[in-house]
Amino acid sequence: MILALVLIFILIFIALSMYVIIIGANISKTDEERRIEDEEQIKFLNNLEKY
């Protein structure tokens, strides 16, 4: 029982750490980087619709 609780807390800690890293990486992007990323996503979705 205690082992399961420790495992759950470890997994929650890992998940929160990953979330903070992803959010931090997104905040530090410039407007130009966001624009380029949006354009790449639009191209991908357009190509996906063709197939």
Buried (B, 14 or more C-beta within 10 A) or exposed (E): EEEEEEEEEEEEEEEEEEEEEEEEEEEEEEEEEEEEEEEEEEEEEEEEEEE
